[in-house]
Amino acid sequence: MKRDHATSIPPAPAGMHADEWAARQQLAACYRVFAMLGWTELIYNHITLRLPTSVSGAEKQFLINPFGLHYTEVTASNLVKTNLAGEVLGGSKHPINPAGYVLHSTIHGGVEGAHCVMHTHTTAGVGVASLASGLSQSNFYSAQLHDMVAYHQFEGITVHAEEGPRVVASIGDKKAVILRNHGLLSWGETLPLAFAVLWTLQRACEIQLATQSMGNPLPVPEAIAAKCTRDALQFDPRRGAGEDVFNALVRQVDRIDDSYKY
């Protein structure tokens, strides 16, 4: 539903901390951005956002999409709050997907700085994840991810907690993650940074598939790729770390349907 007051910010519900409401609105907006970009998989996949300590105190809590809703149905108020033990907090009537909770809680709890975690099953992402050679350092976008990509071997659907320590070990400190035979994942200290990383990885995969359909990719030399990564604006905290581009996409969503804010 498009509203005339697309730039307005609805007030927090009674009894909810303003910081939690702000986090809910940002995350709900991100789900709508993903839907606009076509990064959806029916009712599956997840974007999660940790709540600040002003809300959760010493406990790590995060927001996740209600299982059963399409990304276009996610709103600030229907996001589900949970802790690392998988306990739904705040009396939500919606369930959460075990596969999403296990993977995302593992990363929120085990990777320092993983404030936001994003996971997709796009065609390009799963395609590259299913190649033995993985991501090719052969285009403008993959060259901006030099030494930033981690790989985790496929162990099946991520519903088994014992896989968690291996996921964390595979990730290390790398924000762009290729889950072998599975899809793409990113994390960041902020939601816009996680988005910038995932968008770059997704673009790199799309161009790689297009290039490989025509012939052999032309490799980018290591020194040039390292320079590209150092020069990349979208990952630089001094230059917004993806905030400008994310906000621009949210404005597009607002012009289409701003119901995510409620």
N, C-alpha and C positions, 0 to 999 in steps of 0.2 A: 504494500500500500504506500503510494507516494504522498508525502505530506507537504504542505506549503512551508512548514517551519522546519525544513530539513537540517538547518544549522543549529536548532535548539537542542539542549541536553536535558532529558527528563530527570527530575530529582530522584535521589535514592529512595527506595521503599522504606517505610517506617521501620526503624530498628536495625537497618543495614548500614554498616560503616561506609562512609563516602569512598574510601579507597577500594573497597570490594566492588562497589557499584561501578567505579571507573574501570577497574580491571574487567568486569563483566561486559561493559559496553565495548571496550577495545577488542576483547576476544570474540564477541558476537559479530562485530564488524569484520573481523578477519575471516570468519566462516563465510560471510556473504561475499567477501573478496574472492575467496577460493571458488565459490560457486560461480561467480562472474567469469573467472578465468577458466572454468571447466575442470578444475582439480577436484572432482568429486568421484565417489565410488558408491553409488546408491546411498545407503545409510551408514557406510563403513568409513574407516580412517578417522584420524583425530588431530586436533590442535589443542594443546593444553597450556595453561598459564598458571604459574604459582602465584598465590596471594602474598602480598607484602606482610612483613612481620607486624605492621600496625593493625592488621586484621587477625592474623593467625598466632601471633606470639612466637613461642619457641617451636611450635608444631609446624611441620611442612604440610601445607594444604594447597590444592590446586583445583582449577575449574576444568571441566571436560564436557563435551557435548552429550546431550541426552540420547541414549541408544534408541533407535527407531525413528528419529527425525532426520529429514534431509537437511543439508547445510542451509538451504533457503528458509528453513523453519526455525533455525536456532535464534534465540533472542537473549538479551542480557538477563532476563528473569528466569528463563528455563534452563540455563546452564547449571550443571550439577557440581556442587562442591564436595570434595572428598579429601581424605588424608592418605598417607602412604600405605596404610593398612587396608585401603579399599572401603572404608566406612563412609557411607553417604551422610553428609552433614547438612543441617538446615532444613530437613524434612522434605526434600524433593520427592515428587511422586514418580520421577523418571528413573529407570535403571541406567547402569553404565555397562559398556561392552567390556567383558573380561580381557579380551585381547588388547584393547586400548589401555585399560588400567594397568595391566602387568608391564607393558613396554614403557609407558610414559612415567609411571611411578618409579620404575627402576632408574630412569635417567634423571628425573627430578631429585631423587634421593641420593644417587651415586655419582653424578657428574657435577663438579663444582661450577657454579654459574649458569646451570641449565634452568633459567627462569621460565623459558618458553620452549616447547617441543612441538614440532610439526612432522607429520608423516603422511605420505601420499602413495597412491598406486597408479599414477598416470601411465599411459602407454609408453611414452618415451622413457620414463623412469624405470619401469619394470623391464623394458627392453634392454636398456644398458646394464641394469642389475643382473640380467640373465646372461650377459656376455662373459665368457671366461676372462677376457682382457679388461673388462670394466670400462671405466671412463677413459676416453682417449684425450690426451693433451694435444688437441689438434684444431681448436677453434678459439675465437675471441673470449668466450665465456669460460670454457674449461681452463684457459690460460690464467684466469683470475682466481682459480681455486688451487694454485700450486701448493702442494704440501698441506692442503686443508681437508682432504678427503680420507675418511676411514671406511673400512669394509668389515662387515660382519657376516659370517657364514650362515646359510639358511639352516634352521633347526626345526622348521615347521611353523604352525600358527602360534603366535606368541602368547600362549595362555599358561605356560609353565614357569613358575617363579624361579626355578633353578637355573634358567637360562640368563637371568638378570646379571649376575656377576660377569658372565662372558660378554654380554652386550656392553657393559661399562668398560671392561678391559679393551674391547675392540675399538671403542670410540676414543678413549684417551682424552686428548684435549681438542680433537678435530670437530669442528661445528657442522661440516657437511658429511653425511653418512650414507653409504650405499649398502642397503640390506640385500645381500646376494639372493637372486631369484625372487625378490620380494618387492622392493620399492625404494623410495628415497626418504631420508629423514634429515632434519636440521634442528639445531638448538641454539639458543643465544641468551645473553644476559637481559635482552629486551625482546619484545615481540617483533618490532620492526627489523631488528638485526637478524633474528631467525628467519623472517620472511625474505630479507635480502639474500641470505645464503641459499635458501631453498629455491628462490626464483632463478638465481644464477646457475645453480646445479640443474634445475629443470631445463633452462634454456640450452645449457651445454649438451644435455642428453638429446634434446630435440634436434639440434644442429648436427650432432654426431650421427644420429640415425639417418638424417637426410643425406649427409656426406657419404656414409657407408653404402647407401643405396645406389650411389653414382660411381663409386670406386674407392680407392685407398685414400684415407685422410692424409693430409700433409702435416707432419708433426711440427709442433712449436718447440723450438730449442728450450732447454731447461732454464738458461739464463734469462731468456726473454719472458718465459712464463713467470719466473720469480719476480721479475720487474713489474709485469702486469699486475700481479697480486699485491705488490707493495703500493702500486699506483691506484688501485681500485678505490673509488670514492665511497661505494655503498657500504663497506665494512668499517669505515673509519669513524670512531666515536666522536672525533672532533668535527665531523661533517654530518652528524645526524645518524650515522649507522643505519641507514634505510628508512628513517622516519619520514623524510620528505616524500619518497616514492610511495610509502604505505599510506600516508595521509592523502595523497593525490588519488589513490585507488578508492579509499573510503569515500571521498567526495563523489566519485563516480557512482558508488553504491547508493549514496544518499539521494542522488538524482533519480535513481530507479525505484528504491524502496528503503525507507529508513526505519522500518518496523523492528529491526534488530535492536534498536536502542531501548526497547520497552520490556 
